[in-house]
Amino acid sequence: MSSSTDDRPSSKVARLLDEYGLDEMGAELELRWTGDGYERMSLRDLADYFNKQLLEQALRDAGQAALDSDVETTYRNLTADDVSTGVRTDTRTRLEREGLDVESLERDFVTYQAIRSYLKEWRGAEYQKPSDEEKRANDRESIQRLLTRTLSVTEDRIEKLRDTDRIAVEEFEVFVDAQVLCQRCGTQYAVTEFIDNGGCDCLMDTA
């Protein structure tokens, strides 16, 4: 979109947001990139996310239901390198029967460079990398969530095996832990302790 009212450069992403009626998505892209209120997404992931929104809107405009799973599968069939020619052709044919101009849609798909240009040059957005402390805290939280999820799934599976008489157990308790072993000094840490500590004591500067 060329701007006649300001000095912003033309932007394919801005133009497509306008053409597809997705104007409010511009702010969302910025928030997802900076991690403000969303789990942060890379520019490449944002490009895929943006393209899927275009596909979803194109399906809606053609009067088709746009379930998340259908959009995900269709987009992969159109763009993934490991999809066979037959699958890609079948997908394109189906979309054309549903009233989509597939060639035009694929031309509208953007790269991560287009997303970067839109965010930085058109919107003036900046991504501030987290401090070392924030990064450690974020990764610690992510690992803890994975451990909690593993614990929950394990308990659920054992309960189902017990309740269908596939294993012999009455009351039980599951423990899930992740340990880090420093191969330099042989000290072992719980992963959360290791992250909070900033690494192994044998390499920490105690001066």
N, C-alpha and C positions, 0 to 999 in steps of 0.2 A: 504494500500500500504506500504510494507516494504521498507525502504530506506537503500540502501547500501552506500550512499554517505554522509549521515549525521546521527545525533543521534536522529532524530525524531522518535517517536513510530509509529507503524502501525496504520492505520486509515481506517475504513470502508468507511467513507465519501470520503476521498481522492481517494480510490480505485474506488468507484462508479463514481466519477467525471471523472476519466480517462476512465473507461469502457463505459460510456454513451456519451463520447465526450463533456462533460460539463466543461472542465477545467477552463474556464473563470469565472464560477459561484463561484469558491472558494473565490475570492476577493469580489464578490457581497455579499456573506453570511457574511463576516467579516464587510463590510460596513453597512449592514442592522442590524447587532447585535450592532455595536457601534453607529449607528445613524448618520453616516457621509455621508451626501448627500441623505439619505433616512429617512423615519419615522422609528424609532427604533422598532425592532421586538424582542420578547422574544425567548428564546431557543426553547420552545415548538412550537411557531408559525413558527420558522425557520425550525424545523423538518417537519412540515406539508408542508411548502413551498417547501422544498427540495424534499420531496416525490412526490409532485405534478409535479415537474419538471421531475422527473424520469418517472412518468406515461405519461406525455406529450411526452417525447422523445421516450418512448416505442411505443406509438401510431403512432408517425411519422415513426419510423423504420418499423412498420408493414404496412405502406402505408395508414394510416388513418388520416383524418383531425382532428386536435386537438384544438377545440375551447375552450376558457377559461371556459365557462359554462359547457361544456361536461366534461372537466377534473375535475372541482370542484365537479360535481354531481357524477361522477364515483368514485373519491377518497373517497367521503363521503360514498357511498354505500359499498365500500370495507372495510372501517375502523371504521365508527361510531358505537358506542355501541347501539344506539337506532334504527338501521336499522334492519328490519326483516330478518330472514333467507331466506325467499323467494326472497326478493329483492337482497340480497347479492349473492344468487345462480344464479339468472337471470343475474346479472351484470358479474359475473365470466364466465358464459356460453357465453355471448355475446362477451366478450373480447377474449375468447379462439377461437371462430369462426372467429374473426378478425385476428387471428394469434399470439396472445400474450401468452407467458408462464406465466400465472397468478401466479402460485406458486413461480416461480423464482422472479417475480417482487415483490411479497409481502415479500419474504425473504430479498429483497434489501431495503425495507422501513426501515428508521432509527428512532431511538428514540432521544429525546432531549439530552440524555447523550452522544450519539455519536456525535451530533453537537457540544456540549460543548467541548468534547475531541479534536475534529478536530480544533476548533477555538483556544483553549487555548494551547494545547500541540503540535499540528502539525503546526499551523500557528503562534503561539506565540502572539495571539491577546489578548488585555485586554480591558475590558469595564470600562470606568471611569464614575461613576455616576454623574449626573449633580449636581451643587451646589443648595442650597435651593432657591436662587434667580432665577437660570435658570429653575428649576422645576416649580416655581410659574409662571414665564413668559410663559413657554410652555403650562401649563394648562390654563392660562388665554387666550392664543391665541386659544387653542382648543375650549374652551367654546364660545369665540367670533365667531368662525367659525360656530359652531352649531346654535347660535342665528341668525346669518346672513342667514344661510340656512333655518331656520324655518321661518324667515321673508319672504324670497323669495318664498318658497312653499305656505305660507299662501296667499300672494298677488296673486300668480298665480291661486290658487284654487278659490278665491273670484272673480277674473276677469272672469274665465270660467263660474262660476255660474251666474254672472251678464250677460255675453254675451249670455247665453242660457235661459235668462229670468226665472231663478230659484230663484233669490233673487232680491230685489228692491234696487238699489244703483247706483249712478252716479260716481262722483269722490270720492275717499276714501283714507285713509292713515292707514297703519297698524303699531302698536307699539309692539315690542317684548322686554321684559326686564326680567332679573332674579334677584331676591332679596334674600338676606340672612338675617334672623332674629336671633339675638343672644337671646336665651331664658333666659340667665342669667341676662341681663340688659335691654332687650327690644329694643335695638338699631337695626335699619334696614339699610342695606347697599345694593347698587348695587353690583352685584357679582364681577365685575372687581375692584371696589373700595375696597371691602373686601379683595381680594387677594393681591392687591397692598399694602394695609395697613398692611398685615401680620396677619390679624385676627381682633378681636374686641378690641377696646380701653380698655374695662373693664378688659381685661386679659393681656394687654401689660405691660411690665415692664417699668415703667416711672422713675425708680430710676436713 
